[in-house]
Amino acid sequence: TAVLDARGPPSRVGPPSTLQRVAGDVRAGLRRASAPLPGQSAALLPALVDGDTSGVTAATQHRFRVTGLTHLVAVSGENLAVVTGVTLGVVRRLRFGPRATALVTACAIAGFVVLARPSPSVLRAAVMGAIGLAALAGGRPRPALASLSAATLLLVLADPSLARQAGFALSVLASLGLLVLAPGLAARFARRMPGSLATAIAVPVAAQLACTPVIAAIGGGLGLVAVPANLLAAPAVAPATVLGVLAAAAAPASGGLAHAFALGAWLPCRWLIAVAAVGSRVPAATVTAPTGLLGAAYGSALVAAVLTVPPVVSAARRRVRSCPGDGRAGPGHGRGGQRGAAARP
């Protein structure tokens, strides 16, 4: 154990670059544009867009943490995915070619990384997006799992310390859950509900299952309301992020336009705060679990049980229903079967 004490204030070793000064002005403009919003919405919008949590109270952060919505209090790869998807949609609507589409979208990704700062989750999403855009520009297939694997490998090689950061691990695992687990879960859920609802539920379930071992290991416990909370919060994330980015982009040129965009983002932000507030009041919203390797083992065992027990039970039920001796299935068994046997010569 070591304790480091500062002997004085930090000394400036050099001025920020022009790009960083512009990014700082944009962040400040977003804070000014969102400041008139009522309640914690004024603080949540900058947190969503550029990771500025300076105005988010400890109580609000606690509610988001208990309900499994921490990734919304600070900017994450999900926000970059929203910006990338919207940019791709707009550019394709303008009928740009593959290379021009990739170039414009790459500029949007780079601008967002500078604005939001390169946190581990944002870096993962940015590199993964860049690999996909390179494939798009070259007219090659864009397998998402290969892009995630390549992005993870490149980032860990460039900065090995990322391998020990929980934020990076959670970002990679959440993406892996969406790619590997979500399709199978959606197909399973679709047997009992409409397909669109099954997909909507499968997405947060897959992400939560993939992240559970690491969440338990770092002391986050086992969230019981994380899936419904994320399901309810999902419709508000995209409009809040897009309107917040537009407010930030408009702030240097027009404070009034930036405030108009921020005002449009108030309702989705208010919804996110309400979901976190209601979810945090649910009894036993988070179950305490051991930390460290034991917590990871507990979380892994829970995930394995959730993924394997329901299919095994369903298969057992199907076998029971098809068993010829249960008096219900198959001709020649039970009363109907006896009558049939007597009628045959």
Secondary structure, DSSP 8 states (H G I E B T S, - for coil): -------S-----S---HHHHHHHHHHHHHHHHHTTSSTTHHHHHHHHHH---TTS-HHHHHHHHHTT-HHHHS--HHHHHHHHHHHHHHHHHTT--HHHHHHHHHHHHHHHHHHH---HHHHHHHHHHHHHHHHHHTT----HHHHHHHHHHHHHHH-GGGGG-HHHHHHHHHHHIIIIIHHHHHHHHTTTS-HHHHHHHHHHHHHHHHHHHHHHHTT--EESSHHHHHHHHHHHHHHHHHHHHHHHHHTTT-HHHHHHHHHHTHHHHHHHHHHHHHHHTSTTSEE----HHHHHHHHHHHHHHHHHHHHHHHHHHHHHHH-TTSSSSSTTSHHHHHHHHHH--
